[in-house]
Amino acid sequence: MDVGQGNAMLYDLVDHVYTLGFLVISVGIMFGGIIPYYFQYREINRNKNAGGFSLFVCFNLLTSNILRVFFWFGKKFETQLLVQSIVMILCMLCMIYSAVKINSLHILPPNKRNSIWDGDLVKNFWNWNDFSSYLLVVSVFSFVGLSVTYMMFDVAVYHEIMGFFALFLEAMVVTPQLIRNFRRKTTKGLSAAMIFTLLIGDLCKTGYFVVRQAPLQFPVCGFLQISIDIAILLQIYFYRTRAIRRTSDAKFAENLIKT
């Protein structure tokens, strides 16, 4: 084997490794975003309680990913990112279905349940107790958004603004959880594994955006998302450490009284 053949084989090997690596990364980008929600899904079904999970996280992700699909029509970005949005939409619908099903078990009087079909659209928005109400709102939003996008198809600035808004919403996706934790002064019922895997995923995703030179909206909002993930992890550490300390102090006081 001469040097030329050896170099050709080496180049082929590097090319195959690159292709395989890109395939693995692409699959991770398309489906990796739903992995954190598996932990929350398991937490909800194991404890039979969805109280620690904010459904507005689903609202943000549904809105942002539906808008991202529309953004793709106006400014074609990588197909992997389009598939990622579609997969996330389906995942969020599954999360809503599971949370609503579990929450409904704790609402005994049927007349106390909120539903859009009973005219309860604004007062208890996104706090309904039947899955069909959420499905109706998502369907109407998708239809209206698609219609507007069709009419504004040739307006470049519309697509740029919509793309930024979609990705900004996605970056703020766990902000409702951050606010909920602050108001409740606890992270009980929230899966720490979910938030940690969200952080890892957002780090990888943002790196992918930078390397693949995705539209500017993607990396900018990715860095914002990473910051919010870190803030929630700090909440988990602070609130759970405080809860453990209070429990220890209570047990110490109880033992002191007994002695």
Backbone as CSV, one residue per row, in Angstrom:
resi,resn,N_x,N_y,N_z,CA_x,CA_y,CA_z,C_x,C_y,C_z
1,MET,0.863,-1.203,0.000,0.000,0.000,0.000,0.896,1.249,0.000
2,ASP,0.692,2.106,-1.012,1.508,3.313,-1.060,0.918,4.399,-0.165
3,VAL,1.644,5.509,-0.065,1.235,6.607,0.818,-0.094,7.200,0.375
4,GLY,-0.298,7.297,-0.948,-1.536,7.874,-1.471,-2.752,7.064,-1.066
5,GLN,-2.640,5.725,-1.167,-3.757,4.858,-0.770,-4.019,4.953,0.731
6,GLY,-2.933,5.033,1.513,-3.083,5.152,2.961,-3.793,6.432,3.348
7,ASN,-3.409,7.521,2.689,-4.074,8.801,2.970,-5.542,8.768,2.572
8,ALA,-5.835,8.119,1.440,-7.225,8.025,0.970,-8.070,7.246,1.966
9,MET,-7.511,6.136,2.499,-8.242,5.335,3.487,-8.466,6.131,4.767
10,LEU,-7.444,6.905,5.153,-7.568,7.723,6.366,-8.655,8.781,6.189
11,TYR,-8.665,9.415,5.006,-9.689,10.429,4.733,-11.082,9.812,4.743
12,ASP,-11.196,8.595,4.166,-12.492,7.902,4.156,-12.948,7.582,5.574
13,LEU,-11.979,7.133,6.412,-12.312,6.802,7.797,-12.786,8.042,8.550
14,VAL,-12.063,9.142,8.377,-12.447,10.397,9.037,-13.818,10.849,8.561
15,ASP,-14.069,10.690,7.255,-15.359,11.093,6.691,-16.487,10.256,7.275
16,HIS,-16.262,8.943,7.419,-17.286,8.053,7.991,-17.544,8.397,9.457
17,VAL,-16.463,8.660,10.198,-16.608,9.024,11.613,-17.377,10.330,11.742
18,TYR,-17.063,11.289,10.875,-17.764,12.584,10.896,-19.245,12.393,10.585
19,THR,-19.531,11.565,9.566,-20.929,11.319,9.183,-21.692,10.653,10.319
20,LEU,-21.047,9.649,10.952,-21.692,8.956,12.065,-21.906,9.900,13.241
21,GLY,-20.877,10.705,13.538,-20.998,11.661,14.640,-22.099,12.670,14.391
22,PHE,-22.187,13.161,13.162,-23.229,14.134,12.822,-24.611,13.501,12.931
23,LEU,-24.713,12.212,12.543,-25.996,11.506,12.647,-26.428,11.383,14.103
24,VAL,-25.477,11.010,14.974,-25.784,10.871,16.402,-26.209,12.213,16.991
25,ILE,-25.473,13.271,16.643,-25.808,14.607,17.153,-27.172,15.051,16.643
26,SER,-27.460,14.757,15.377,-28.747,15.148,14.792,-29.905,14.456,15.494
27,VAL,-29.737,13.157,15.773,-30.779,12.415,16.498,-30.945,12.995,17.896
28,GLY,-29.808,13.339,18.527,-29.868,13.948,19.858,-30.597,15.280,19.847
29,ILE,-30.337,16.087,18.816,-31.006,17.386,18.698,-32.504,17.195,18.502
30,MET,-32.893,16.224,17.687,-34.311,16.020,17.373,-35.105,15.450,18.547
31,PHE,-34.491,14.510,19.275,-35.238,13.798,20.310,-34.731,14.038,21.732
32,GLY,-33.539,14.621,21.859,-32.964,14.814,23.196,-33.753,15.775,24.062
33,GLY,-34.457,16.713,23.438,-35.193,17.714,24.205,-36.333,17.164,25.033
34,ILE,-36.831,15.981,24.663,-37.973,15.421,25.407,-37.525,14.548,26.580
35,ILE,-36.235,14.204,26.627,-35.754,13.313,27.693,-36.001,13.881,29.093
36,PRO,-35.718,15.180,29.347,-35.961,15.710,30.700,-37.403,15.546,31.160
37,TYR,-38.337,15.606,30.235,-39.749,15.532,30.617,-40.180,14.105,30.939
38,TYR,-39.350,13.134,30.542,-39.618,11.756,30.964,-39.506,11.646,32.475
39,PHE,-38.501,12.315,33.056,-38.318,12.271,34.513,-39.508,12.913,35.234
40,GLN,-40.000,14.043,34.679,-41.155,14.690,35.297,-42.412,13.850,35.116
41,TYR,-42.554,13.230,33.959,-43.693,12.340,33.694,-43.701,11.183,34.693
42,ARG,-42.523,10.606,34.931,-42.402,9.503,35.885,-42.700,9.969,37.303
43,GLU,-42.233,11.188,37.628,-42.479,11.752,38.965,-43.978,11.953,39.201
44,ILE,-44.662,12.473,38.191,-46.107,12.718,38.296,-46.864,11.416,38.503
45,ASN,-46.545,10.412,37.715,-47.284,9.150,37.786,-46.905,8.315,38.999
46,ARG,-45.677,8.468,39.486,-45.274,7.723,40.677,-45.932,8.278,41.933
47,ASN,-45.968,9.612,42.032,-46.545,10.254,43.219,-48.036,10.523,43.095
48,LYS,-48.585,10.290,41.873,-50.007,10.583,41.617,-50.334,12.030,41.991
49,ASN,-49.402,12.922,41.645,-49.564,14.340,41.986,-48.794,15.180,40.969
50,ALA,-49.514,16.075,40.291,-48.886,16.952,39.301,-48.781,18.382,39.817
51,GLY,-48.978,18.564,41.122,-48.993,19.907,41.701,-47.673,20.637,41.599
52,GLY,-46.563,19.903,41.545,-45.258,20.550,41.485,-44.841,20.955,40.087
53,PHE,-45.642,20.564,39.098,-45.294,20.857,37.705,-46.226,21.921,37.151
54,SER,-45.657,22.996,36.625,-46.454,24.087,36.068,-46.851,23.783,34.627
55,LEU,-48.161,23.747,34.368,-48.640,23.503,33.010,-48.307,24.657,32.073
56,PHE,-47.939,25.807,32.635,-47.549,26.926,31.784,-46.194,26.684,31.124
57,VAL,-45.428,25.725,31.643,-44.224,25.281,30.943,-44.633,24.679,29.601
58,CYS,-45.679,23.849,29.635,-46.208,23.248,28.405,-46.761,24.323,27.473
59,PHE,-47.431,25.323,28.064,-47.995,26.417,27.265,-46.891,27.148,26.507
60,ASN,-45.811,27.472,27.211,-44.695,28.172,26.576,-44.064,27.343,25.466
61,LEU,-43.841,26.059,25.755,-43.185,25.205,24.767,-44.070,24.940,23.557
62,LEU,-45.359,24.767,23.787,-46.273,24.578,22.660,-46.297,25.823,21.777
63,THR,-46.443,26.986,22.409,-46.502,28.240,21.653,-45.214,28.469,20.871
64,SER,-44.077,28.323,21.541,-42.796,28.612,20.894,-42.499,27.637,19.761
65,ASN,-42.812,26.366,19.961,-42.490,25.381,18.922,-43.450,25.435,17.743
66,ILE,-44.693,25.788,17.987,-45.620,26.002,16.870,-45.148,27.192,16.037
67,LEU,-44.719,28.264,16.710,-44.205,29.436,15.996,-42.904,29.119,15.267
68,ARG,-42.095,28.236,15.847,-40.851,27.836,15.180,-41.133,27.095,13.883
69,VAL,-42.194,26.300,13.879,-42.588,25.603,12.648,-42.960,26.628,11.573
70,PHE,-43.721,27.655,11.970,-44.086,28.714,11.024,-42.840,29.487,10.567
71,PHE,-41.894,29.700,11.492,-40.639,30.390,11.179,-39.870,29.639,10.097
72,TRP,-39.918,28.323,10.156,-39.218,27.488,9.173,-39.734,27.738,7.760
73,PHE,-41.034,27.966,7.616,-41.598,28.220,6.294,-41.042,29.510,5.694
74,GLY,-40.795,30.506,6.532,-40.305,31.791,6.039,-38.798,31.868,5.923
75,LYS,-38.092,31.121,6.779,-36.628,31.156,6.770,-36.122,29.752,7.041
76,LYS,-35.877,29.026,5.973,-35.542,27.605,6.078,-34.255,27.401,6.880
77,PHE,-34.390,26.820,8.076,-33.217,26.402,8.840,-33.144,24.884,8.766
78,GLU,-32.227,24.286,9.503,-31.991,22.849,9.376,-33.237,22.028,9.689
79,THR,-33.419,20.962,8.910,-34.592,20.098,9.084,-34.618,19.479,10.475
80,GLN,-33.427,19.205,11.033,-33.364,18.620,12.374,-34.066,19.505,13.398
81,LEU,-33.915,20.817,13.257,-34.536,21.745,14.204,-36.047,21.805,14.003
82,LEU,-36.492,21.588,12.765,-37.933,21.522,12.497,-38.529,20.273,13.140
83,VAL,-37.856,19.133,12.953,-38.327,17.878,13.555,-38.331,17.997,15.071
84,GLN,-37.305,18.664,15.622,-37.236,18.879,17.072,-38.492,19.576,17.584
85,SER,-38.952,20.575,16.855,-40.149,21.315,17.266,-41.394,20.434,17.226
86,ILE,-41.523,19.638,16.176,-42.695,18.762,16.044,-42.717,17.724,17.162
87,VAL,-41.547,17.141,17.454,-41.446,16.146,18.534,-41.801,16.773,19.880
88,MET,-41.333,18.013,20.115,-41.614,18.690,21.384,-43.098,19.011,21.527
89,ILE,-43.758,19.376,20.437,-45.202,19.639,20.476,-45.954,18.392,20.928
90,LEU,-45.608,17.249,20.350,-46.265,15.989,20.725,-45.970,15.633,22.184
91,CYS,-44.728,15.872,22.611,-44.340,15.586,23.996,-45.144,16.426,24.975
92,MET,-45.307,17.715,24.681,-46.042,18.608,25.584,-47.522,18.236,25.670
93,LEU,-48.088,17.784,24.573,-49.483,17.329,24.607,-49.616,16.098,25.508
94,CYS,-48.620,15.216,25.455,-48.624,14.037,26.342,-48.484,14.448,27.804
95,MET,-47.624,15.435,28.081,-47.443,15.911,29.452,-48.729,16.529,29.992
96,ILE,-49.412,17.317,29.156,-50.677,17.928,29.582,-51.703,16.850,29.871
97,TYR,-51.792,15.867,28.988,-52.767,14.785,29.173,-52.527,14.058,30.494
98,SER,-51.258,13.761,30.774,-50.922,13.048,32.006,-51.223,13.887,33.242
99,ALA,-50.816,15.177,33.219,-51.028,16.056,34.376,-52.508,16.284,34.639
100,VAL,-53.283,16.503,33.573,-54.728,16.734,33.726,-55.413,15.485,34.274
101,LYS,-54.998,14.337,33.786,-55.583,13.074,34.249,-55.326,12.866,35.740
102,ILE,-54.092,13.123,36.176,-53.745,12.946,37.589,-54.441,13.990,38.454
103,ASN,-54.424,15.254,38.007,-55.055,16.325,38.791,-56.549,16.110,38.960
104,SER,-57.188,15.559,37.944,-58.638,15.350,37.994,-59.033,14.342,39.071
105,LEU,-58.110,13.464,39.427,-58.401,12.472,40.467,-58.581,13.125,41.828
106,HIS,-58.009,14.337,42.000,-58.077,15.026,43.290,-59.198,16.061,43.339
107,ILE,-59.942,16.175,42.249,-61.056,17.128,42.201,-62.342,16.326,42.212
108,LEU,-62.921,16.172,43.385,-64.068,15.277,43.538,-65.359,15.801,42.912
109,PRO,-65.829,17.014,43.249,-67.107,17.462,42.689,-66.974,17.800,41.204
110,PRO,-67.677,17.101,40.318,-67.585,17.386,38.885,-67.961,18.821,38.543
111,ASN,-68.853,19.421,39.349,-69.290,20.788,39.042,-68.214,21.826,39.359
112,LYS,-67.131,21.403,40.017,-66.044,22.326,40.349,-64.930,22.290,39.297
113,ARG,-65.081,21.435,38.304,-64.030,21.291,37.302,-64.124,22.393,36.252
114,ASN,-62.958,22.925,35.868,-62.908,24.002,34.882,-62.825,23.420,33.478
115,SER,-63.594,24.001,32.565,-63.579,23.536,31.185,-63.923,24.684,30.250
116,ILE,-63.251,24.725,29.123,-63.533,25.759,28.142,-64.919,25.574,27.536
117,TRP,-65.396,24.332,27.576,-66.708,24.022,27.008,-67.833,24.605,27.862
118,ASP,-67.511,24.971,29.097,-68.503,25.612,29.974,-68.358,27.129,29.954
119,GLY,-67.631,27.636,28.973,-67.430,29.080,28.865,-66.326,29.607,29.751
120,ASP,-65.531,28.701,30.335,-64.466,29.100,31.264,-63.152,29.265,30.498
121,LEU,-63.090,30.301,29.663,-61.912,30.506,28.826,-60.874,31.403,29.484
122,VAL,-61.306,32.547,30.009,-60.375,33.566,30.503,-60.041,33.391,31.977
123,LYS,-61.056,33.195,32.808,-60.866,33.173,34.261,-59.857,32.113,34.688
124,ASN,-59.971,30.927,34.139,-59.058,29.839,34.500,-58.251,29.393,33.281
125,PHE,-57.746,30.379,32.541,-57.010,30.058,31.320,-55.821,29.144,31.615
126,TRP,-55.751,28.083,30.847,-54.693,27.063,30.948,-54.659,26.392,32.320
127,ASN,-55.805,26.381,32.952,-55.933,25.686,34.233,-57.205,24.843,34.220
128,TRP,-57.479,24.266,33.049,-58.695,23.469,32.890,-58.460,22.040,33.357
129,ASN,-59.539,21.316,33.495,-59.454,19.948,34.013,-59.867,18.898,32.994
130,ASP,-59.895,19.306,31.727,-60.137,18.325,30.664,-59.170,18.596,29.514
131,PHE,-58.625,17.528,28.958,-57.602,17.633,27.921,-58.135,18.292,26.652
132,SER,-59.413,18.087,26.357,-59.990,18.624,25.121,-59.951,20.153,25.088
133,SER,-60.015,20.801,26.255,-59.941,22.265,26.299,-58.580,22.753,25.802
134,TYR,-57.521,22.093,26.251,-56.175,22.451,25.816,-56.007,22.187,24.319
135,LEU,-56.533,21.047,23.882,-56.409,20.671,22.475,-57.116,21.675,21.568
136,LEU,-58.259,22.180,22.018,-59.007,23.165,21.240,-58.205,24.456,21.081
137,VAL,-57.634,24.951,22.179,-56.866,26.198,22.136,-55.637,26.046,21.240
138,VAL,-54.942,24.917,21.353,-53.762,24.668,20.516,-54.149,24.622,19.037
139,SER,-55.272,23.991,18.735,-55.732,23.882,17.345,-56.097,25.245,16.772
140,VAL,-56.823,26.046,17.546,-57.224,27.385,17.082,-55.991,28.269,16.885
141,PHE,-55.066,28.227,17.845,-53.838,29.022,17.739,-53.042,28.631,16.494
142,SER,-52.943,27.325,16.234,-52.200,26.838,15.069,-52.851,27.303,13.770
143,PHE,-54.172,27.231,13.719,-54.895,27.641,12.510,-54.724,29.138,12.247
144,VAL,-54.885,29.942,13.287,-54.751,31.401,13.138,-53.314,31.761,12.747
145,GLY,-52.341,31.139,13.433,-50.938,31.416,13.130,-50.571,31.034,11.708
146,LEU,-51.069,29.893,11.259,-50.791,29.438,9.894,-51.412,30.382,8.870
147,SER,-52.606,30.859,9.154,-53.294,31.782,8.241,-52.536,33.103,8.115
148,VAL,-52.101,33.649,9.263,-51.355,34.917,9.250,-50.021,34.741,8.528
149,THR,-49.343,33.627,8.793,-48.059,33.360,8.141,-48.224,33.253,6.630
150,TYR,-49.306,32.650,6.198,-49.579,32.533,4.758,-49.773,33.915,4.135
151,MET,-50.505,34.773,4.825,-50.773,36.117,4.294,-49.517,36.991,4.303
152,MET,-48.621,36.751,5.285,-47.409,37.572,5.427,-46.172,36.856,4.879
153,PHE,-46.379,35.888,4.030,-45.290,35.016,3.594,-44.131,35.780,2.956
154,ASP,-44.416,36.834,2.217,-43.370,37.575,1.505,-42.791,38.737,2.317
155,VAL,-43.213,38.882,3.563,-42.723,39.976,4.418,-41.592,39.434,5.297
156,ALA,-40.353,39.741,4.926,-39.183,39.170,5.612,-39.132,39.550,7.089
157,VAL,-39.452,40.812,7.404,-39.362,41.272,8.787,-40.344,40.520,9.684
158,TYR,-41.475,40.103,9.130,-42.456,39.324,9.906,-41.830,38.021,10.385
159,HIS,-41.136,37.342,9.485,-40.524,36.057,9.841,-39.400,36.240,10.860
160,GLU,-38.632,37.327,10.719,-37.547,37.583,11.671,-38.099,37.838,13.073
161,ILE,-39.139,38.662,13.145,-39.747,38.978,14.447,-40.384,37.736,15.050
162,MET,-41.106,36.971,14.223,-41.751,35.761,14.724,-40.713,34.749,15.210
163,GLY,-39.600,34.637,14.471,-38.546,33.714,14.878,-37.941,34.096,16.214
164,PHE,-37.685,35.387,16.398,-37.131,35.838,17.679,-38.130,35.605,18.807
165,PHE,-39.404,35.921,18.561,-40.431,35.748,19.588,-40.572,34.276,19.964
166,ALA,-40.545,33.400,18.953,-40.665,31.961,19.202,-39.523,31.462,20.073
167,LEU,-38.305,31.864,19.742,-37.147,31.377,20.480,-37.002,32.051,21.833
168,PHE,-37.470,33.297,21.939,-37.469,33.963,23.242,-38.436,33.252,24.190
169,LEU,-39.602,32.869,23.679,-40.563,32.116,24.494,-39.962,30.798,24.953
170,GLU,-39.257,30.133,24.042,-38.631,28.859,24.400,-37.563,29.067,25.466
171,ALA,-36.816,30.165,25.340,-35.785,30.469,26.333,-36.392,30.711,27.705
172,MET,-37.611,31.242,27.723,-38.286,31.556,28.982,-39.171,30.408,29.455
173,VAL,-39.001,29.236,28.844,-39.947,28.143,29.052,-40.082,27.720,30.512
174,VAL,-38.992,27.716,31.252,-39.080,27.274,32.644,-39.230,28.440,33.615
175,THR,-39.406,29.653,33.082,-39.627,30.808,33.951,-40.870,30.650,34.825
176,PRO,-42.009,30.125,34.282,-43.165,29.881,35.162,-42.823,28.959,36.331
177,GLN,-41.937,27.968,36.062,-41.514,27.068,37.133,-40.671,27.816,38.153
178,LEU,-39.810,28.701,37.673,-38.973,29.524,38.548,-39.846,30.386,39.459
179,ILE,-40.869,31.016,38.889,-41.784,31.872,39.656,-42.607,31.036,40.628
180,ARG,-43.075,29.871,40.153,-43.879,28.984,41.003,-43.078,28.538,42.222
181,ASN,-41.830,28.168,42.006,-40.972,27.750,43.118,-40.788,28.877,44.128
182,PHE,-40.586,30.095,43.623,-40.367,31.253,44.494,-41.606,31.543,45.337
183,ARG,-42.782,31.456,44.717,-44.018,31.739,45.441,-44.332,30.660,46.471
184,ARG,-44.059,29.405,46.125,-44.359,28.296,47.035,-43.263,28.100,48.084
185,LYS,-42.090,28.681,47.826,-40.922,28.525,48.706,-40.539,27.054,48.873
186,THR,-40.791,26.283,47.819,-40.438,24.867,47.834,-40.339,24.368,46.398
187,THR,-39.570,23.294,46.206,-39.496,22.646,44.895,-39.996,21.208,44.997
188,LYS,-40.794,20.933,46.031,-41.356,19.601,46.212,-42.234,19.244,45.018
189,GLY,-42.041,18.042,44.481,-42.808,17.605,43.320,-42.132,17.926,41.999
190,LEU,-41.047,18.703,42.060,-40.303,19.042,40.849,-39.102,18.111,40.732
191,SER,-38.929,17.526,39.560,-37.830,16.593,39.343,-36.520,17.344,39.103
192,ALA,-35.573,17.154,40.023,-34.255,17.781,39.857,-33.542,17.193,38.640
193,ALA,-33.785,15.894,38.388,-33.173,15.247,37.223,-33.648,15.897,35.933
194,MET,-34.927,16.305,35.903,-35.469,16.962,34.716,-34.727,18.270,34.449
195,ILE,-34.562,19.097,35.491,-33.912,20.398,35.310,-32.441,20.223,34.939
196,PHE,-31.776,19.242,35.558,-30.363,19.010,35.257,-30.177,18.566,33.812
197,THR,-31.031,17.652,33.356,-30.921,17.204,31.968,-31.322,18.314,30.994
198,LEU,-32.238,19.187,31.430,-32.564,20.361,30.610,-31.325,21.230,30.409
199,LEU,-30.569,21.430,31.498,-29.354,22.244,31.426,-28.336,21.615,30.478
200,ILE,-28.113,20.304,30.631,-27.162,19.612,29.755,-27.611,19.724,28.303
201,GLY,-28.914,19.502,28.086,-29.448,19.585,26.732,-29.318,20.977,26.140
202,ASP,-29.573,21.997,26.964,-29.485,23.377,26.472,-28.041,23.767,26.159
203,LEU,-27.099,23.260,26.955,-25.683,23.514,26.673,-25.281,22.903,25.328
204,CYS,-25.678,21.639,25.127,-25.349,20.953,23.870,-26.050,21.614,22.689
205,LYS,-27.321,21.947,22.908,-28.124,22.547,21.839,-27.552,23.899,21.408
206,THR,-27.173,24.722,22.383,-26.628,26.042,22.069,-25.283,25.924,21.356
207,GLY,-24.483,24.957,21.793,-23.222,24.701,21.099,-23.455,24.295,19.651
208,TYR,-24.474,23.486,19.437,-24.843,23.056,18.081,-25.258,24.259,17.238
209,PHE,-26.047,25.151,17.828,-26.488,26.351,17.105,-25.293,27.185,16.646
210,VAL,-24.301,27.320,17.543,-23.127,28.140,17.232,-22.299,27.492,16.122
211,VAL,-22.039,26.186,16.269,-21.206,25.473,15.294,-21.863,25.422,13.921
212,ARG,-23.173,25.185,13.904,-23.892,25.052,12.628,-24.350,26.395,12.072
213,GLN,-23.991,27.474,12.754,-24.328,28.832,12.302,-25.830,28.988,12.022
214,ALA,-26.620,28.560,13.000,-28.074,28.726,12.908,-28.405,30.213,12.969
215,PRO,-29.617,30.610,12.540,-30.009,32.024,12.651,-29.734,32.572,14.049
216,LEU,-29.369,33.848,14.127,-28.917,34.474,15.376,-29.880,34.258,16.536
217,GLN,-31.181,34.182,16.232,-32.176,34.010,17.297,-31.904,32.752,18.127
218,PHE,-31.400,31.698,17.487,-31.192,30.419,18.172,-30.122,30.496,19.262
219,PRO,-28.863,30.911,18.960,-27.853,30.936,20.030,-28.120,31.974,21.112
220,VAL,-28.638,33.146,20.747,-28.904,34.189,21.749,-29.891,33.687,22.791
221,CYS,-30.984,33.109,22.329,-31.998,32.606,23.258,-31.525,31.345,23.977
222,GLY,-30.612,30.609,23.354,-30.049,29.432,24.007,-29.266,29.800,25.258
223,PHE,-28.459,30.856,25.181,-27.693,31.310,26.347,-28.618,31.810,27.462
224,LEU,-29.711,32.451,27.084,-30.685,32.903,28.084,-31.320,31.709,28.793
225,GLN,-31.624,30.673,28.026,-32.235,29.468,28.580,-31.306,28.787,29.584
226,ILE,-30.025,28.748,29.273,-29.037,28.150,30.179,-29.025,28.889,31.518
227,SER,-29.100,30.211,31.481,-29.087,31.022,32.709,-30.278,30.695,33.607
228,ILE,-31.449,30.517,33.005,-32.656,30.228,33.792,-32.591,28.819,34.377
229,ASP,-32.057,27.857,33.611,-31.886,26.489,34.129,-31.018,26.498,35.385
230,ILE,-29.931,27.248,35.342,-29.020,27.328,36.490,-29.725,27.951,37.689
231,ALA,-30.557,28.968,37.444,-31.291,29.622,38.535,-32.228,28.635,39.227
232,ILE,-32.898,27.773,38.469,-33.813,26.794,39.077,-33.038,25.734,39.852
233,LEU,-31.896,25.316,39.340,-31.072,24.356,40.078,-30.619,24.944,41.414
234,LEU,-30.318,26.233,41.431,-29.961,26.901,42.687,-31.153,26.936,43.637
235,GLN,-32.361,27.144,43.097,-33.571,27.093,43.929,-33.729,25.715,44.564
236,ILE,-33.551,24.675,43.750,-33.690,23.304,44.256,-32.716,23.067,45.403
237,TYR,-31.480,23.480,45.215,-30.472,23.299,46.266,-30.845,24.083,47.521
238,PHE,-31.227,25.344,47.349,-31.509,26.212,48.493,-32.738,25.744,49.262
239,TYR,-33.858,25.522,48.573,-35.104,25.167,49.251,-35.030,23.781,49.894
240,ARG,-34.405,22.835,49.210,-34.328,21.481,49.775,-33.340,21.423,50.933
241,THR,-32.260,22.177,50.842,-31.319,22.247,51.964,-31.988,22.872,53.181
242,ARG,-32.775,23.920,52.951,-33.488,24.578,54.048,-34.514,23.641,54.669
243,ALA,-35.208,22.852,53.826,-36.213,21.916,54.339,-35.562,20.836,55.199
244,ILE,-34.406,20.334,54.760,-33.685,19.313,55.530,-33.218,19.887,56.862
245,ARG,-32.746,21.136,56.837,-32.274,21.779,58.061,-33.416,21.964,59.056
246,ARG,-34.585,22.371,58.550,-35.743,22.566,59.428,-36.200,21.247,60.034
247,THR,-36.182,20.180,59.224,-36.574,18.864,59.729,-35.617,18.404,60.819
248,SER,-34.324,18.623,60.591,-33.316,18.234,61.586,-33.481,19.027,62.876
249,ASP,-33.758,20.331,62.748,-33.950,21.176,63.931,-35.183,20.745,64.716
250,ALA,-36.248,20.374,63.986,-37.485,19.944,64.644,-37.266,18.643,65.406
251,LYS,-36.532,17.711,64.796,-36.253,16.437,65.461,-35.362,16.651,66.681
252,PHE,-34.391,17.558,66.552,-33.502,17.852,67.675,-34.296,18.445,68.836
253,ALA,-35.204,19.378,68.529,-36.028,20.003,69.570,-36.940,18.974,70.224
254,GLU,-37.479,18.061,69.403,-38.375,17.026,69.939,-37.624,16.101,70.880
255,ASN,-36.421,15.704,70.492,-35.611,14.828,71.340,-35.181,15.541,72.617
256,LEU,-34.933,16.852,72.505,-34.527,17.639,73.664,-35.653,17.709,74.688
257,ILE,-36.886,17.862,74.191,-38.054,17.924,75.080,-38.256,16.584,75.784
258,LYS,-38.066,15.500,75.032,-38.270,14.166,75.604,-37.264,13.864,76.703
259,THR,-36.050,14.412,76.535,-35.026,14.153,77.545,-35.165,15.097,78.726
